[in-house]
Amino acid sequence: MRRARKKLTLVAGARPNFMKIAPIIRELKKHQDVFDWALVHTGQHYDHGMSEVFFQELGIPEPNFHMGAGGGSHAEQTARVMIGFEKYCLEHHPDLVLVVGDVNSTLACSIVAKKLNIQVAHVEAGLRSGDMSMPEEINRMVTDAISDYFFVTEPSGEKNLKREGHRPEKIHFVGHVMIDNLFFQVEQLKQMDASVFATNALKQQLGRYGVVTLHRPSNVDDETALRGIAGALIDIARDLPLIFAIHPRTAHTIEKFGIVFPDTIVCTAPLPYMEFLNLWKDAALVLTDSGGLQEETTALGVPCLTLRENTERPITIEEGTNVLVGRDPARIIAEAAKALRATKRGTRKGPRLWDGKASARIIQVLIG
Ligand code: UD1
């Protein structure tokens, strides 16, 4: 008799989730006989440029269910996602819910699933910044407290989970699905004509440039912090023109605080994945507070300064191109100068198992 297919629901909510589910879906499509899978979009990110464009570019199919639960405070957003996802689970009865990363949707859906006795798989488990003022740290800790499968990207994740008392047989060091996607998109990019990208002319014109992204509440919601960082960027841009792809949260506070950038800093709306990759892969320097970009720059050997006091991704410092510089303007300026003086770009092969095959390993574990 044919074995019933396992009902698997994938959850995606915010921009950094989309590049992680894309390679998992590509792999699931090879195993349609084993998995009856569905995709749920919580709607945490809802702007075209933060969501839809990623679905189109990364080849992610239309979600089977869209909750439209974006906006509002953390509690409002989390609550809306929980209510919507509970309804979905009661109607569709998945055997397993797979969540990625550390956003509010990750937390909300894993709690709902677990309370309905549905198994939870957490991709990118075990990362810890030790900074409880970060909403993502709380999301990571709560999700990991109740997950059944831990898929880990780097050795620190395994160590943290063991320290927290999780059983070793539940922990699977598989590498990084986001790097699977990165390598896939780099190959796609090679086949494309660069002139299709809106920023290509700018890239040619600038020659040597840096790329900036910022969205952490601790950097962008506080006026003193944001003014300090903006001042540092303006200073760096005297020698190295910068392209600043501005997240909606940051656009809002830049306007609110009346911060104005000179022409040496080219401000753009959030960019589609390929457009952005085409820019940062050739940047002299990336300045960011993103989690994912710290890892992607390490994988391609691009120098990266992280404007945070801590990172939950220590491998990017130990083995990669990442330097933690905090948000003190003088330090940011000094570290940027140092990074630009270094003539050699990162050439390492990258952290162990960041080889483009993490999704395949995850699916093998789930097949059992
Ligand atoms: C979220 C994630 C963060 C991730 C980031 C990447 C949490 C706690 N945070 O932060 O881990 O690194 O996404 O982008 O889940 N907004 C729009 N349009 C959108 C999305 C958001 O205007 O498409 C606005 C929201 O209404 C809100 C602000 O931007 O005012 C912040 O959005 P939110 O989803 O709360 O958190 P992010 O800062 O994007």
Boltz pocket constraint, residues with backbone or C-beta under 6 A from the ligand:
constraints:
  - pocket:
      binder: B
      contacts: [[A, 14], [A, 15], [A, 16], [A, 44], [A, 45], [A, 46], [A, 47], [A, 48], [A, 50], [A, 51], [A, 70], [A, 71], [A, 72], [A, 102], [A, 103], [A, 104], [A, 105], [A, 135], [A, 136], [A, 215], [A, 247], [A, 248], [A, 249], [A, 290], [A, 291]]
      max_distance: 6.0
